[in-house]
Amino acid sequence: MPQQHPVRSTGSPPPRPDASMSLLTNVMEHSLDDGYAEATARRQAEGGGLPRSLRARLGLAAGLVLAALIVTVGAAEARISAPVLAKEREELIDRIEAETSDADALERGVDRLRDEVGERQRKALRTPGDGRHQVVSLMAGATEVEGPGVKLVVDDREDTAQGGGGPRESSGFSDTGRVRDRDMQRVVNGLWESGAEAVAINGQRLTALSAIRAAGDAILVDNRPLVPPYTVLAVGDGKRLGTEFRDSVDGRYLHALRENFGIRFSVSTEDTVRLAAAPSLIVRTAEPRTASAGKGSGQGTADTGKGTS
């Protein structure tokens, strides 16, 4: 066969060897878009020829210098004002200590005057006088009392649970077997009516102005809490006092509490009952002595009348 030769065109240049890779060649030769190049040149021209990174560094340096200046000025001012503040603080502490000392002194003075008033009241109530004066002294609890009487112990039901509800709730009680303030009020009033001359509950002397109240499940006597069992001591004609109390309405009330709610109590006659004086005296009224009665010193008289509420 005859050998064939390729036909060449003389009018166009020969093709490039990498003509088939024109896209890759364009990417390599133009890695940065022309628009980005123009924008970079324009920013450099507007910035006075300084690169952006250099301007940022200069701004950061200026900010640090300003911050250091502010801190330095603040430290200098603090150092200058520190002695003044320390002096004012010491003066304030001295004033507080002085006022505290004055308040303590006034409080001690009040306690001293209160004790003095109480002692004068007790002395006035212990001064011998007529029968009315002795009754007032006894009812005010100004003196200790010793003599025959009765001992009454009232206690909650065994294994009593906390809480309320039940038949006695409508009357301010609960049927959980706990002794309530109204129970003790009736007991004390019953002893007064049966002839008691002085009464105390758990060592707390009762006076004509004493109050038996409740705070939750606790019983308070003159705002002092008591805990069961409640031991009531009464000075009087022991046998007669015990008999009349058992036969009284309040004595039968205790029996009803035991039968219906399991509340425990016992009454015993004592040959000797000793009651301390009341810790504090409250005198509602005072009447000066007349000229014929002696010296012009005042004699305090407390409101009389048996019973507790």
Backbone as CSV, one residue per row, in Angstrom:
resi,resn,N_x,N_y,N_z,CA_x,CA_y,CA_z,C_x,C_y,C_z
1,MET,0.844,-1.193,0.000,0.000,0.000,0.000,0.878,1.241,0.000
2,PRO,0.430,2.277,-0.706,1.206,3.502,-0.732,1.113,4.202,0.614
3,GLN,2.168,4.878,1.128,2.237,5.563,2.434,1.535,6.897,2.338
4,GLN,0.620,7.172,3.308,-0.152,8.412,3.335,0.485,9.388,4.308
5,HIS,0.539,10.664,3.939,1.088,11.722,4.808,-0.030,12.639,5.227
6,PRO,0.013,13.135,6.467,-1.052,14.035,6.926,-1.016,15.340,6.168
7,VAL,-2.181,15.888,6.009,-2.310,17.142,5.277,-2.226,18.283,6.270
8,ARG,-1.405,19.275,6.072,-1.226,20.407,6.978,-1.768,21.647,6.330
9,SER,-2.392,22.495,7.110,-2.926,23.761,6.632,-1.874,24.832,6.848
10,THR,-1.649,25.573,5.850,-0.614,26.601,5.910,-1.154,27.938,6.379
11,GLY,-2.505,28.088,6.544,-3.062,29.377,6.912,-3.182,29.621,8.400
12,SER,-3.120,28.640,9.326,-3.298,28.800,10.793,-2.110,28.231,11.524
13,PRO,-1.783,28.790,12.750,-0.643,28.257,13.487,-0.941,26.864,14.018
14,PRO,0.059,26.153,14.279,-0.157,24.780,14.775,-0.786,24.813,16.169
15,PRO,-1.666,23.888,16.550,-2.316,23.864,17.874,-1.298,23.618,18.973
16,ARG,-1.606,24.196,20.195,-0.727,24.002,21.346,-0.872,22.589,21.893
17,PRO,0.207,22.136,22.438,0.119,20.761,22.977,-0.908,20.665,24.103
18,ASP,-1.118,21.772,24.912,-2.043,21.706,26.064,-3.394,22.328,25.722
19,ALA,-3.723,22.293,24.387,-5.001,22.916,23.996,-6.183,22.245,24.655
20,SER,-6.095,20.965,24.878,-7.214,20.257,25.514,-7.341,20.563,26.988
21,MET,-6.388,21.273,27.598,-6.394,21.593,29.036,-6.500,23.090,29.221
22,SER,-7.301,23.779,28.395,-7.392,25.234,28.442,-7.976,25.745,29.756
23,LEU,-8.973,25.059,30.330,-9.596,25.516,31.582,-8.598,25.481,32.725
24,LEU,-7.844,24.388,32.835,-6.845,24.286,33.899,-5.756,25.316,33.717
25,THR,-5.370,25.565,32.458,-4.328,26.553,32.183,-4.802,27.949,32.580
26,ASN,-6.067,28.274,32.288,-6.620,29.585,32.654,-6.641,29.776,34.166
27,VAL,-6.985,28.748,34.930,-7.006,28.839,36.386,-5.622,29.077,36.937
28,MET,-4.625,28.429,36.387,-3.253,28.574,36.869,-2.687,29.945,36.545
29,GLU,-2.993,30.462,35.361,-2.450,31.749,34.960,-3.182,32.910,35.622
30,HIS,-4.454,32.754,35.998,-5.246,33.817,36.609,-5.799,33.317,37.959
31,SER,-4.903,33.076,38.918,-5.335,32.567,40.238,-6.124,33.603,41.027
32,LEU,-5.889,34.886,40.827,-6.591,35.958,41.519,-7.458,36.703,40.525
33,ASP,-8.731,36.853,40.907,-9.644,37.541,40.012,-9.209,38.988,39.833
34,ASP,-9.459,39.521,38.678,-9.057,40.894,38.393,-9.777,41.900,39.279
35,GLY,-11.008,41.624,39.619,-11.756,42.539,40.488,-11.131,42.648,41.871
36,TYR,-10.672,41.520,42.414,-10.010,41.556,43.717,-8.729,42.358,43.642
37,ALA,-7.998,42.198,42.590,-6.742,42.949,42.434,-7.015,44.443,42.366
38,GLU,-8.043,44.841,41.655,-8.370,46.253,41.560,-8.819,46.826,42.919
39,ALA,-9.628,46.063,43.641,-10.085,46.536,44.954,-8.922,46.705,45.918
40,THR,-7.970,45.773,45.899,-6.796,45.873,46.775,-5.974,47.100,46.460
41,ALA,-5.782,47.352,45.173,-5.011,48.536,44.773,-5.715,49.812,45.187
42,ARG,-7.053,49.851,45.100,-7.792,51.047,45.474,-7.716,51.298,46.981
43,ARG,-7.806,50.252,47.818,-7.713,50.443,49.269,-6.338,50.921,49.676
44,GLN,-5.334,50.397,49.039,-3.979,50.857,49.361,-3.794,52.320,48.997
45,ALA,-4.406,52.747,47.868,-4.292,54.156,47.459,-5.031,55.062,48.432
46,GLU,-6.210,54.646,48.894,-6.974,55.466,49.838,-6.312,55.525,51.205
47,GLY,-5.611,54.545,51.616,-4.983,54.500,52.938,-3.635,55.144,52.984
48,GLY,-3.326,55.953,52.093,-2.036,56.625,52.113,-0.891,55.688,51.811
49,GLY,-1.234,54.563,51.267,-0.180,53.633,50.893,0.186,52.664,51.979
50,LEU,-0.450,52.781,53.196,-0.130,51.866,54.288,-0.991,50.619,54.175
51,PRO,-0.433,49.488,54.384,-1.234,48.255,54.363,-2.253,48.286,55.505
52,ARG,-3.335,47.554,55.310,-4.395,47.534,56.322,-3.910,46.909,57.620
53,SER,-3.127,45.894,57.526,-2.618,45.242,58.735,-1.761,46.195,59.551
54,LEU,-0.982,47.053,58.914,-0.160,48.009,59.634,-1.014,49.048,60.345
55,ARG,-2.062,49.517,59.688,-2.961,50.482,60.312,-3.669,49.881,61.517
56,ALA,-4.048,48.619,61.387,-4.693,47.955,62.529,-3.756,47.845,63.711
57,ARG,-2.473,47.531,63.436,-1.504,47.436,64.521,-1.285,48.782,65.187
58,LEU,-1.214,49.846,64.368,-1.042,51.167,64.945,-2.240,51.564,65.815
59,GLY,-3.472,51.244,65.370,-4.664,51.538,66.177,-4.679,50.772,67.482
60,LEU,-4.256,49.477,67.416,-4.208,48.676,68.643,-3.188,49.241,69.626
61,ALA,-2.044,49.665,69.085,-1.011,50.227,69.953,-1.507,51.508,70.613
62,ALA,-2.199,52.357,69.844,-2.734,53.588,70.421,-3.757,53.288,71.513
63,GLY,-4.603,52.287,71.298,-5.586,51.909,72.323,-4.927,51.407,73.585
64,LEU,-3.874,50.605,73.448,-3.164,50.101,74.626,-2.508,51.241,75.403
65,VAL,-1.938,52.195,74.655,-1.324,53.340,75.328,-2.370,54.133,76.106
66,LEU,-3.550,54.344,75.496,-4.619,55.078,76.178,-5.100,54.343,77.423
67,ALA,-5.273,53.009,77.307,-5.708,52.223,78.468,-4.681,52.281,79.592
68,ALA,-3.398,52.179,79.234,-2.358,52.262,80.259,-2.366,53.613,80.938
69,LEU,-2.614,54.671,80.157,-2.684,56.006,80.741,-3.842,56.128,81.724
70,ILE,-4.997,55.584,81.353,-6.163,55.645,82.243,-5.901,54.886,83.546
71,VAL,-5.319,53.677,83.430,-5.023,52.884,84.620,-4.028,53.609,85.517
72,THR,-3.025,54.225,84.898,-2.022,54.934,85.690,-2.628,56.110,86.439
73,VAL,-3.480,56.870,85.744,-4.129,58.015,86.395,-5.038,57.546,87.530
74,GLY,-5.799,56.454,87.277,-6.678,55.930,88.332,-5.903,55.458,89.541
75,ALA,-4.759,54.781,89.297,-3.945,54.317,90.423,-3.387,55.482,91.209
76,ALA,-2.973,56.527,90.493,-2.446,57.694,91.194,-3.523,58.357,92.051
77,GLU,-4.735,58.502,91.501,-5.822,59.102,92.279,-6.192,58.244,93.481
78,ALA,-6.202,56.913,93.279,-6.515,56.025,94.401,-5.470,56.135,95.499
79,ARG,-4.206,56.257,95.090,-3.144,56.391,96.091,-3.271,57.699,96.846
80,ILE,-3.681,58.727,96.156,-3.826,60.023,96.820,-5.010,60.020,97.787
81,SER,-6.158,59.383,97.355,-7.366,59.399,98.182,-7.392,58.302,99.233
82,ALA,-6.480,57.327,99.192,-6.494,56.222,100.156,-6.378,56.702,101.590
83,PRO,-5.441,57.587,101.923,-5.376,58.053,103.322,-6.655,58.743,103.785
84,VAL,-7.287,59.510,102.898,-8.528,60.195,103.276,-9.627,59.186,103.582
85,LEU,-9.757,58.169,102.723,-10.784,57.148,102.951,-10.511,56.352,104.224
86,ALA,-9.246,56.039,104.460,-8.905,55.299,105.678,-9.244,56.119,106.920
87,LYS,-8.972,57.415,106.868,-9.286,58.269,108.004,-10.793,58.347,108.235
88,GLU,-11.572,58.488,107.146,-13.028,58.532,107.291,-13.556,57.212,107.836
89,ARG,-12.989,56.103,107.389,-13.427,54.793,107.888,-13.146,54.656,109.387
90,GLU,-11.975,55.079,109.821,-11.650,55.009,111.242,-12.584,55.899,112.067
91,GLU,-12.889,57.083,111.549,-13.810,57.962,112.264,-15.196,57.335,112.367
92,LEU,-15.647,56.689,111.281,-16.957,56.034,111.316,-16.970,54.888,112.312
93,ILE,-15.889,54.105,112.357,-15.808,53.001,113.323,-15.834,53.532,114.745
94,ASP,-15.095,54.624,114.978,-15.089,55.213,116.328,-16.483,55.700,116.726
95,ARG,-17.202,56.300,115.779,-18.559,56.770,116.082,-19.483,55.607,116.400
96,ILE,-19.361,54.527,115.619,-20.211,53.354,115.859,-19.917,52.763,117.237
97,GLU,-18.646,52.635,117.570,-18.292,52.075,118.873,-18.781,52.970,120.014
98,ALA,-18.666,54.284,119.820,-19.129,55.201,120.863,-20.640,55.105,121.037
99,GLU,-21.383,55.075,119.928,-22.839,54.970,120.025,-23.249,53.631,120.624
100,THR,-22.525,52.562,120.271,-22.832,51.245,120.847,-22.607,51.248,122.355
101,SER,-21.526,51.871,122.783,-21.262,51.965,124.229,-22.358,52.759,124.937
102,ASP,-22.797,53.849,124.311,-23.880,54.641,124.913,-25.167,53.831,125.003
103,ALA,-25.464,53.072,123.929,-26.680,52.245,123.950,-26.595,51.166,125.025
104,ASP,-25.417,50.558,125.178,-25.250,49.546,126.227,-25.417,50.164,127.612
105,ALA,-24.864,51.359,127.778,-25.002,52.027,129.076,-26.461,52.359,129.370
106,LEU,-27.190,52.837,128.362,-28.611,53.131,128.570,-29.395,51.861,128.878
107,GLU,-29.055,50.766,128.207,-29.750,49.507,128.482,-29.489,49.029,129.897
108,ARG,-28.240,49.154,130.338,-27.935,48.785,131.730,-28.687,49.678,132.707
109,GLY,-28.793,50.980,132.363,-29.558,51.875,133.222,-31.022,51.493,133.300
110,VAL,-31.607,51.105,132.154,-33.003,50.680,132.141,-33.189,49.433,132.987
111,ASP,-32.276,48.459,132.853,-32.378,47.234,133.662,-32.259,47.557,135.151
112,ARG,-31.356,48.473,135.483,-31.181,48.834,136.892,-32.438,49.504,137.443
113,LEU,-33.006,50.413,136.660,-34.234,51.077,137.108,-35.400,50.095,137.186
114,ARG,-35.460,49.181,136.235,-36.539,48.188,136.279,-36.424,47.325,137.532
115,ASP,-35.190,46.900,137.851,-35.002,46.104,139.072,-35.354,46.918,140.316
116,GLU,-34.987,48.199,140.297,-35.296,49.048,141.446,-36.800,49.224,141.616
117,VAL,-37.500,49.448,140.508,-38.960,49.587,140.584,-39.594,48.300,141.077
118,GLY,-39.116,47.167,140.540,-39.670,45.893,140.986,-39.434,45.646,142.455
119,GLU,-38.231,45.970,142.937,-37.936,45.771,144.355,-38.799,46.679,145.226
120,ARG,-39.018,47.924,144.791,-39.873,48.817,145.579,-41.319,48.325,145.592
121,GLN,-41.750,47.791,144.463,-43.111,47.239,144.434,-43.235,46.062,145.390
122,ARG,-42.243,45.175,145.355,-42.284,44.028,146.261,-42.250,44.483,147.726
123,LYS,-41.399,45.463,148.010,-41.296,45.943,149.379,-42.605,46.571,149.840
124,ALA,-43.244,47.331,148.930,-44.517,47.949,149.297,-45.592,46.896,149.526
125,LEU,-45.576,45.833,148.697,-46.593,44.794,148.847,-46.315,43.900,150.052
126,ARG,-45.046,43.834,150.490,-44.730,43.017,151.677,-44.919,43.777,152.982
127,THR,-45.137,45.080,152.885,-45.300,45.876,154.101,-46.566,45.447,154.843
128,PRO,-46.469,45.191,156.138,-47.679,44.785,156.878,-48.757,45.835,156.768
129,GLY,-49.982,45.365,156.675,-51.111,46.281,156.564,-52.400,45.547,156.856
130,ASP,-53.475,46.087,156.333,-54.765,45.468,156.589,-54.921,44.224,155.719
131,GLY,-56.050,43.576,155.851,-56.303,42.349,155.108,-56.310,42.564,153.599
132,ARG,-56.813,43.707,153.165,-56.834,43.982,151.731,-55.425,44.044,151.173
133,HIS,-54.516,44.637,151.932,-53.136,44.739,151.488,-52.514,43.349,151.352
134,GLN,-52.784,42.456,152.288,-52.241,41.109,152.214,-52.806,40.346,151.014
135,VAL,-54.085,40.557,150.738,-54.677,39.899,149.564,-54.023,40.390,148.283
136,VAL,-53.797,41.698,148.215,-53.145,42.266,147.029,-51.755,41.689,146.866
137,SER,-50.980,41.605,147.958,-49.634,41.053,147.895,-49.650,39.604,147.444
138,LEU,-50.629,38.847,147.942,-50.726,37.433,147.577,-51.113,37.261,146.119
139,MET,-52.118,38.022,145.670,-52.576,37.881,144.297,-51.563,38.411,143.295
140,ALA,-50.757,39.378,143.700,-49.733,39.910,142.801,-48.517,39.000,142.730
141,GLY,-48.441,37.997,143.592,-47.310,37.081,143.575,-46.023,37.731,144.055
142,ALA,-46.143,38.727,144.921,-44.952,39.469,145.348,-44.123,38.700,146.362
143,THR,-44.704,37.744,147.039,-43.990,37.032,148.096,-44.066,35.534,147.848
144,GLU,-43.107,34.826,148.409,-43.152,33.366,148.376,-44.270,32.877,149.287
145,VAL,-44.798,31.729,148.929,-45.910,31.166,149.696,-45.564,29.726,150.056
146,GLU,-45.848,29.370,151.288,-45.609,28.000,151.750,-46.734,27.594,152.675
147,GLY,-47.231,26.371,152.466,-48.309,25.879,153.304,-48.918,24.621,152.713
148,PRO,-49.960,24.113,153.333,-50.621,22.916,152.796,-51.320,23.240,151.486
149,GLY,-51.594,22.201,150.727,-52.266,22.417,149.448,-52.452,21.122,148.701
150,VAL,-52.606,21.240,147.387,-52.825,20.074,146.530,-51.833,20.129,145.372
151,LYS,-51.582,18.938,144.827,-50.729,18.785,143.644,-51.545,18.102,142.559
152,LEU,-51.672,18.785,141.428,-52.469,18.272,140.312,-51.542,18.130,139.104
153,VAL,-51.457,16.906,138.567,-50.609,16.634,137.403,-51.512,16.271,136.230
154,VAL,-51.413,17.022,135.150,-52.203,16.794,133.945,-51.234,16.487,132.802
155,ASP,-51.524,15.422,132.057,-50.611,15.005,130.988,-51.400,14.570,129.760
156,ASP,-50.724,14.608,128.619,-51.341,14.149,127.371,-51.598,12.652,127.426
157,ARG,-52.434,12.197,126.498,-52.656,10.762,126.361,-51.366,10.092,125.910
158,GLU,-51.186,8.844,126.289,-49.989,8.122,125.877,-49.959,7.999,124.355
159,ASP,-48.728,8.097,123.802,-48.514,7.992,122.348,-49.387,8.987,121.595
160,THR,-49.423,10.210,122.101,-50.234,11.234,121.453,-49.565,11.681,120.165
161,ALA,-50.350,11.788,119.106,-49.838,12.237,117.807,-50.148,13.711,117.638
162,GLN,-49.324,14.371,116.804,-49.568,15.769,116.496,-50.740,15.877,115.536
163,GLY,-51.311,17.087,115.451,-52.367,17.316,114.466,-53.672,17.658,115.124
164,GLY,-54.689,17.862,114.312,-55.987,18.267,114.809,-57.085,17.451,114.170
165,GLY,-58.297,17.992,114.295,-59.446,17.305,113.733,-60.184,16.529,114.798
166,GLY,-61.480,16.470,114.714,-62.228,15.680,115.657,-63.293,16.486,116.357
167,PRO,-63.991,15.880,117.319,-65.127,16.529,117.960,-64.774,17.827,118.660
168,ARG,-63.554,17.942,119.247,-63.232,19.143,120.000,-62.675,20.252,119.114
169,GLU,-62.502,19.984,117.822,-61.929,20.998,116.943,-62.844,22.199,116.824
170,SER,-64.142,21.987,116.841,-65.068,23.109,116.692,-65.006,24.067,117.868
171,SER,-64.503,23.613,119.009,-64.398,24.471,120.190,-62.979,24.969,120.407
172,GLY,-62.146,24.860,119.382,-60.774,25.299,119.524,-59.861,24.222,120.060
173,PHE,-60.338,22.978,120.154,-59.540,21.866,120.645,-59.326,20.860,119.520
174,SER,-58.601,19.831,119.802,-58.513,18.685,118.900,-58.606,17.424,119.751
175,ASP,-59.045,16.344,119.154,-59.279,15.119,119.911,-58.090,14.172,119.816
176,THR,-56.886,14.712,119.664,-55.703,13.869,119.554,-55.162,13.457,120.909
177,GLY,-55.805,13.865,121.986,-55.328,13.510,123.310,-54.326,14.487,123.879
178,ARG,-54.176,15.644,123.265,-53.257,16.660,123.780,-54.007,17.610,124.710
179,VAL,-53.335,18.006,125.790,-53.891,18.998,126.704,-53.804,20.360,126.036
180,ARG,-54.921,21.087,126.066,-54.965,22.395,125.417,-54.957,23.519,126.452
181,ASP,-54.778,24.747,125.946,-54.717,25.889,126.856,-56.027,26.076,127.595
182,ARG,-57.142,25.815,126.929,-58.426,25.982,127.601,-58.633,24.929,128.679
183,ASP,-58.041,23.764,128.504,-58.096,22.766,129.571,-57.407,23.296,130.828
184,MET,-56.221,23.860,130.647,-55.487,24.374,131.801,-56.169,25.609,132.389
185,GLN,-56.807,26.405,131.563,-57.561,27.545,132.085,-58.668,27.064,133.022
186,ARG,-59.380,26.040,132.612,-60.470,25.528,133.450,-59.929,24.907,134.733
187,VAL,-58.780,24.232,134.631,-58.185,23.633,135.823,-57.813,24.721,136.826
188,VAL,-57.124,25.773,136.362,-56.681,26.831,137.270,-57.871,27.591,137.839
189,ASN,-58.841,27.917,137.001,-60.026,28.618,137.504,-60.787,27.772,138.520
190,GLY,-60.830,26.453,138.274,-61.484,25.572,139.243,-60.774,25.564,140.577
191,LEU,-59.444,25.609,140.583,-58.694,25.661,141.837,-58.926,26.980,142.563
192,TRP,-58.930,28.103,141.805,-59.226,29.379,142.451,-60.602,29.342,143.113
193,GLU,-61.589,28.866,142.381,-62.956,28.852,142.911,-63.114,27.885,144.070
194,SER,-62.230,26.863,144.131,-62.316,25.888,145.219,-61.593,26.346,146.470
195,GLY,-60.960,27.520,146.439,-60.335,28.057,147.642,-58.828,28.163,147.599
196,ALA,-58.197,28.000,146.433,-56.738,28.127,146.356,-56.326,29.572,146.619
197,GLU,-55.239,29.736,147.378,-54.728,31.061,147.684,-53.574,31.456,146.753
198,ALA,-52.854,30.505,146.213,-51.757,30.761,145.276,-51.614,29.532,144.398
199,VAL,-51.289,29.748,143.116,-51.221,28.661,142.134,-49.982,28.860,141.275
200,ALA,-49.355,27.746,140.903,-48.213,27.771,139.990,-48.316,26.572,139.062
201,ILE,-47.878,26.751,137.808,-47.854,25.670,136.816,-46.411,25.474,136.384
202,ASN,-45.891,24.281,136.612,-44.497,23.966,136.262,-43.533,25.015,136.823
203,GLY,-43.802,25.450,138.050,-42.940,26.425,138.700,-43.212,27.862,138.315
204,GLN,-44.125,28.108,137.390,-44.456,29.462,136.953,-45.599,29.983,137.809
205,ARG,-45.312,30.949,138.650,-46.303,31.490,139.573,-47.358,32.287,138.808
206,LEU,-48.615,32.026,139.122,-49.720,32.743,138.502,-50.152,33.892,139.394
207,THR,-50.529,34.970,138.761,-51.037,36.128,139.479,-52.429,36.454,138.961
208,ALA,-53.001,37.534,139.499,-54.333,37.930,139.051,-54.333,38.400,137.603
209,LEU,-53.153,38.699,137.045,-53.058,39.191,135.674,-52.416,38.178,134.737
210,SER,-52.200,36.954,135.204,-51.575,35.939,134.355,-52.519,35.507,133.246
211,ALA,-51.914,35.074,132.141,-52.690,34.623,130.983,-52.160,33.271,130.541
212,ILE,-53.082,32.373,130.223,-52.739,31.064,129.675,-53.211,31.054,128.230
213,ARG,-52.286,30.931,127.328,-52.587,31.005,125.901,-51.935,29.833,125.185
214,ALA,-52.222,29.729,123.890,-51.652,28.672,123.056,-50.913,29.293,121.893
215,ALA,-49.794,28.665,121.505,-49.057,29.023,120.297,-48.790,27.732,119.550
216,GLY,-49.673,27.434,118.588,-49.593,26.131,117.935,-50.020,25.049,118.898
217,ASP,-49.149,24.062,119.102,-49.434,22.991,120.050,-48.861,23.275,121.432
218,ALA,-48.184,24.396,121.611,-47.558,24.718,122.899,-48.505,25.561,123.747
219,ILE,-48.412,25.371,125.063,-49.174,26.162,126.020,-48.233,27.200,126.627
220,LEU,-48.676,28.445,126.631,-47.876,29.536,127.180,-48.536,30.062,128.442
221,VAL,-47.731,30.277,129.460,-48.169,30.942,130.684,-47.357,32.220,130.807
222,ASP,-48.035,33.358,130.667,-47.347,34.653,130.640,-46.255,34.662,129.578
223,ASN,-46.600,34.136,128.400,-45.706,34.098,127.227,-44.498,33.200,127.416
224,ARG,-44.533,32.327,128.389,-43.449,31.369,128.590,-43.973,29.969,128.261
225,PRO,-43.305,29.261,127.362,-43.817,27.946,126.955,-43.637,26.902,128.049
226,LEU,-44.611,26.004,128.143,-44.563,24.894,129.074,-44.612,23.583,128.299
227,VAL,-44.080,22.544,128.893,-44.086,21.223,128.267,-44.768,20.254,129.218
228,PRO,-45.506,19.274,128.672,-46.156,18.292,129.541,-45.115,17.358,130.156
229,PRO,-45.462,16.761,131.308,-46.706,16.907,132.067,-46.768,18.253,132.776
230,TYR,-47.999,18.746,132.994,-48.226,20.040,133.617,-48.519,19.818,135.094
231,THR,-47.590,20.251,135.950,-47.725,20.085,137.393,-48.270,21.378,137.984
232,VAL,-49.451,21.300,138.546,-50.119,22.464,139.120,-50.074,22.322,140.636
233,LEU,-49.465,23.314,141.284,-49.416,23.354,142.739,-50.300,24.489,143.215
234,ALA,-51.124,24.196,144.238,-52.040,25.191,144.788,-51.942,25.159,146.302
235,VAL,-51.790,26.344,146.880,-51.719,26.469,148.339,-53.114,26.776,148.863
236,GLY,-53.519,26.061,149.908,-54.835,26.250,150.512,-55.088,25.161,151.528
237,ASP,-56.306,25.084,151.971,-56.708,24.002,152.883,-56.705,22.706,152.085
238,GLY,-55.642,21.898,152.253,-55.380,20.765,151.378,-56.565,19.849,151.151
239,LYS,-57.121,19.254,152.228,-58.210,18.279,152.074,-59.456,18.939,151.513
240,ARG,-59.795,20.061,152.047,-60.990,20.762,151.579,-60.819,21.205,150.127
241,LEU,-59.628,21.717,149.797,-59.375,22.178,148.436,-59.460,21.024,147.444
242,GLY,-58.840,19.886,147.785,-58.880,18.744,146.877,-60.292,18.206,146.689
243,THR,-61.065,18.133,147.797,-62.432,17.605,147.701,-63.329,18.523,146.877
244,GLU,-63.252,19.814,147.163,-64.115,20.741,146.420,-63.745,20.797,144.939
245,PHE,-62.465,20.668,144.624,-62.092,20.694,143.212,-62.606,19.444,142.487
246,ARG,-62.487,18.280,143.130,-62.979,17.058,142.480,-64.484,17.137,142.223
247,ASP,-65.228,17.765,143.142,-66.674,17.836,142.989,-67.125,19.025,142.136
248,SER,-66.222,19.876,141.762,-66.604,21.062,140.994,-66.840,20.719,139.520
249,VAL,-67.392,21.684,138.808,-67.629,21.493,137.370,-66.320,21.259,136.629
250,ASP,-65.269,21.973,137.025,-63.993,21.815,136.335,-63.334,20.495,136.687
251,GLY,-63.547,20.005,137.894,-63.038,18.681,138.227,-63.728,17.605,137.404
252,ARG,-65.041,17.705,137.252,-65.761,16.738,136.411,-65.357,16.891,134.948
253,TYR,-64.963,18.104,134.561,-64.493,18.313,133.187,-63.227,17.502,132.930
254,LEU,-62.321,17.455,133.925,-61.118,16.645,133.779,-61.460,15.171,133.651
255,HIS,-62.427,14.705,134.419,-62.852,13.303,134.306,-63.402,13.025,132.905
256,ALA,-64.138,13.964,132.353,-64.669,13.770,130.999,-63.544,13.714,129.968
257,LEU,-62.509,14.519,130.162,-61.375,14.467,129.241,-60.668,13.121,129.316
258,ARG,-60.571,12.577,130.514,-59.925,11.278,130.644,-60.773,10.178,130.019
259,GLU,-62.086,10.209,130.215,-62.946,9.169,129.672,-63.051,9.248,128.157
260,ASN,-63.114,10.442,127.607,-63.369,10.597,126.178,-62.107,10.705,125.333
261,PHE,-61.026,11.266,125.895,-59.845,11.539,125.071,-58.556,10.959,125.640
262,GLY,-58.642,10.253,126.756,-57.463,9.586,127.291,-56.477,10.497,127.990
263,ILE,-56.850,11.738,128.280,-55.945,12.645,128.991,-55.784,12.171,130.426
264,ARG,-54.546,12.143,130.895,-54.252,11.611,132.223,-54.125,12.743,133.251
265,PHE,-54.575,12.481,134.468,-54.410,13.457,135.545,-54.478,12.735,136.885
266,SER,-53.896,13.396,137.882,-53.939,12.874,139.248,-53.971,14.038,140.211
267,VAL,-54.688,13.862,141.326,-54.819,14.896,142.357,-54.395,14.294,143.683
268,SER,-53.495,14.991,144.377,-53.040,14.498,145.676,-52.964,15.665,146.651
269,THR,-53.215,15.362,147.924,-53.137,16.361,148.990,-51.717,16.401,149.535
270,GLU,-51.161,17.607,149.657,-49.794,17.780,150.131,-49.798,18.520,151.460
271,ASP,-48.919,18.065,152.376,-48.794,18.753,153.657,-48.092,20.100,153.509
272,THR,-47.122,20.159,152.622,-46.364,21.400,152.422,-46.187,21.646,150.929
273,VAL,-46.610,22.802,150.503,-46.419,23.246,149.115,-45.702,24.587,149.153
274,ARG,-44.632,24.694,148.413,-43.842,25.929,148.398,-43.870,26.522,146.997
275,LEU,-44.309,27.768,146.887,-44.384,28.477,145.615,-43.477,29.694,145.660
276,ALA,-42.654,29.852,144.640,-41.771,31.012,144.556,-42.565,32.247,144.153
277,ALA,-41.978,33.402,144.378,-42.620,34.649,143.961,-42.614,34.761,142.442
278,ALA,-43.511,35.557,141.928,-43.583,35.768,140.482,-42.310,36.449,140.006
279,PRO,-41.811,36.081,138.820,-40.565,36.692,138.341,-40.684,38.181,138.065
280,SER,-41.865,38.662,137.772,-42.055,40.089,137.515,-43.419,40.504,138.030
281,LEU,-43.513,41.762,138.409,-44.756,42.307,138.931,-45.305,43.337,137.968
282,ILE,-46.613,43.359,137.840,-47.297,44.361,137.023,-48.294,45.080,137.921
283,VAL,-48.045,46.350,138.147,-48.931,47.150,138.986,-49.730,48.062,138.073
284,ARG,-51.033,47.889,138.076,-51.902,48.675,137.205,-52.238,50.036,137.803
285,THR,-52.464,50.064,139.115,-52.847,51.316,139.775,-52.019,51.485,141.035
286,ALA,-51.895,52.723,141.484,-51.176,53.029,142.725,-51.915,54.146,143.437
287,GLU,-52.068,54.021,144.754,-52.768,55.009,145.563,-51.818,55.548,146.622
288,PRO,-51.639,56.860,146.709,-50.742,57.414,147.748,-51.374,57.261,149.128
289,ARG,-50.523,57.125,150.117,-51.006,57.043,151.488,-51.494,58.419,151.950
290,THR,-52.484,58.390,152.793,-52.974,59.645,153.370,-52.031,60.101,154.476
291,ALA,-52.163,61.337,154.853,-51.274,61.890,155.877,-51.437,61.165,157.201
292,SER,-52.647,60.706,157.488,-52.882,60.034,158.775,-52.338,58.625,158.789
293,ALA,-52.055,58.073,157.560,-51.589,56.687,157.508,-50.102,56.580,157.745
294,GLY,-49.403,57.692,157.808,-47.969,57.614,158.053,-47.238,58.502,157.084
295,LYS,-46.114,58.041,156.667,-45.264,58.803,155.765,-45.907,58.907,154.393
296,GLY,-45.402,59.802,153.595,-45.987,60.072,152.290,-45.495,59.174,151.197
297,SER,-44.942,58.037,151.533,-44.471,57.131,150.483,-45.647,56.468,149.817
298,GLY,-45.484,56.140,148.528,-46.567,55.539,147.752,-46.671,54.054,148.022
299,GLN,-47.847,53.562,147.927,-48.100,52.137,148.106,-48.788,51.616,146.871
300,GLY,-48.168,50.668,146.176,-48.750,50.142,144.940,-49.801,49.109,145.239
301,THR,-50.868,49.149,144.481,-51.912,48.139,144.619,-52.208,47.608,143.246
302,ALA,-52.232,46.301,143.128,-52.499,45.675,141.826,-53.966,45.354,141.721
303,ASP,-54.445,45.214,140.478,-55.815,44.800,140.267,-56.019,43.425,140.872
304,THR,-57.120,43.267,141.611,-57.365,41.993,142.286,-58.469,41.241,141.554
305,GLY,-58.677,40.036,142.014,-59.703,39.214,141.400,-59.124,37.902,140.967
306,LYS,-59.775,36.832,141.302,-59.285,35.490,140.955,-59.701,35.150,139.548
307,GLY,-58.963,34.189,139.036,-59.305,33.711,137.698,-58.204,33.976,136.715
308,THR,-58.143,33.125,135.690,-57.136,33.266,134.644,-57.829,33.166,133.311
309,SER,-57.319,33.899,132.356,-57.939,33.862,131.030,-56.859,33.804,129.984
